[in-house]
Amino acid sequence: MTDIPEALAQLVKDKHGWLWVVSKCPLCGKRHVHGGGPLDGDPHDRLGHRAAHCVTGDTHGGYVLKAVE
């Protein structure tokens, strides 16, 4: 079994809600942004496996989103 890569993400507050920003995708090296939910919600509920916003031909289909500590 192949390990699914991890992507470190920084939590950012936007006027529309929370965002998880991956500054360097482990699959393509580019920046990606994932929704973190509404401001009155817990954005940490949105961590875990997420689809990568790139096309790499990778069979994982994404990565595990983890918060930068």
N, C-alpha and C positions, 0 to 999 in steps of 0.2 A: 504494500500500500504506500502511495506517495503522500508525503505531508503537504497539507494545504498551507500556502505561504501566509504570513502575517503582515498586515499593513498598520503602521502606527498612525493614529489620527489625532488631531488637535480639535478640541471643542470650541466652536465659535458661535457667538450669539448674533443672530441676524434679525432684522425688523419683522421677519415673517416666522421665525422659529430658530431652533438649534440646527447647526450644521457640523458634520464631522469632515474635517479637511485632511486628506492624505497628501502630504507634500511630495512624496516620491513613491509611486506605485511599485511594488516588488515585481510586477510582471512587465511593465513597460517603461518605468522610470518617470512617468509624467504625474502631474497633479490631478487629483480627483476630489470631488465633493459629494458627500452622501447626506441625505436628510437625517436630522436627529430628532424630529418631532416638534410639537408645539412648545412654546415657552413655558407653559404651565405643566408640561410633562417631564418625565425623566429621560434625558437623551441617552443615558447608559443602557436603557432597554433596547436601543437600536444597534448596539454593538454585536459582534458575532460574524457569522458568514454573510458576506455581501458580494453581489456581482461586481466585477471590475468594470469600469467604464472605458474599457479599451478592448481592442481585438488583437489577441496575441497568438491564437491557436492553442492556448493552454487548456488542458483537459480539466483543470479544476473549476473553471468557470468563475473564478473569483478568488477571494482571500478572506481571512478572518480579520475583521476590523477590531483593533485594540486601542484603547485610550492611551495617549502619551501621559506618563505620570510626572 
